[in-house]
Amino acid sequence: MSIRTAILGYGRSGSSMHASAIEANAPFEMVAVCDIDPKRREEAAGRFGCATYDAYHAMLDREELDLVCVVTRSDQHCVMTCDCLEAGVDVLVTKPWALNEAEARRMIDTARATGKRLLPWLPARWGSDLLRLKELMAERAIGNVFLVRRSVHSFGTRNDWQTERRCGGGYLLNWGPHIIDPPVLLMGSRVESVYARMKQTINPGDVEDVFFAVLNLADGTLVQAEFTISAEPTPSWFIQGDRGTIVVRGTQVAIHHSTPPKPDDPTQHATMAAGEDGVVDETVGEDLYGDEKAIYARIADTLQGGDGYTVKPAEALELTRVLDAIRTSA
C-alpha cells in the first residue's frame, strides 16, 4: 500500500532534498503540494502530476493523506503541524521543528491526543562523520573522552527570512540541530548546564549569525559547539581523550593515538617525555548531514509499522530545551 504524501512548503528544501527523497522511495506517492508561490505550484504539478494548493486547509479537506511533510518557515511549523495532526495525518516536520519548548510540547500533546505519528527531522543523526565517530567511541579509540568540539563555519551572507526574528530566523535555530544534537548524541549523556554567547556579525536582519555554547554533560564530558563566521575553515570535530585526539575536517578523519608516559623525573616538568604517537587517516562519505533518500526509506519503514526512523519526539523536545537554554544564557 502506498504512502499518500503531501509537501507543505515547496521552496528550496521542500523541492530538493524532501521531494527528491520521496521520488526515490517507491512506497511514497506524491498526491499534493501546497505553496503560496504560483510558480512553485506550477513546477510541482509539472514534476509530479499532482494536485496543488495555495492553502493547506483546503488540501487537508480535499485530499486523503497519510503523511504531510512540513517544510515551511520556522515560525509556521507548530501551527501547521498541529492542524495536520488534528486532520488525522502523520507529520514529518523539518528542523527546527519548534521555536521553543512550549511549541514542542504543544505538538507532542497534539500527536498524543490524535494518535498520529510526529516525526521531527534530524538528518544529521545519520551523517557519515557521526556514524564513524560512534564506531570509534565504541572502540574507545582515544580512551576516555573529556572534550568534544563541534564547529561549522561560513563567510557567506544571506538576505532571506532566516535573518528575521519574526519568521523564526537566526543561526541557532537553523544550525543548532545540526551542531548541538550530534555531539550530545555521540556521548550519550544528557546536558546538565549551558554557557553560551551569540552575536550578529556580517548578516543583515535582527538575529544572530554566530553562536558559541559550552555544554556540561551528566557524565562530566564538556561539549563546545559553535556556528562561526570565519574565512579560514575550522575543524568540524575536535575530540580529545586520555589516549589521543580525533580531528575531522569535512570528510577527512584523523585519529591520533597516544599513550602518555610517566615523566622521567616527576619533580621536573621540563623532563617529561612525549608519548608515542600514531595517526590513522580515514575518509568518510559525502553525506555529512545524512542521506535524505536513505532516511526517507527509514520513514517509510516506520509508517508501515517498523522502527527504521529512530528520532523520538521526546528527544527532539530535549534538544529544543537545550537550544532555549543557550538563548537564555547568551
Order of alpha helices (4+ residues) and beta strands (2+ residues): beta-alpha-beta-alpha-beta-alpha-beta-alpha-beta-alpha-beta-alpha-beta-alpha-alpha-beta-beta-beta-beta-beta-beta-beta-alpha-alpha
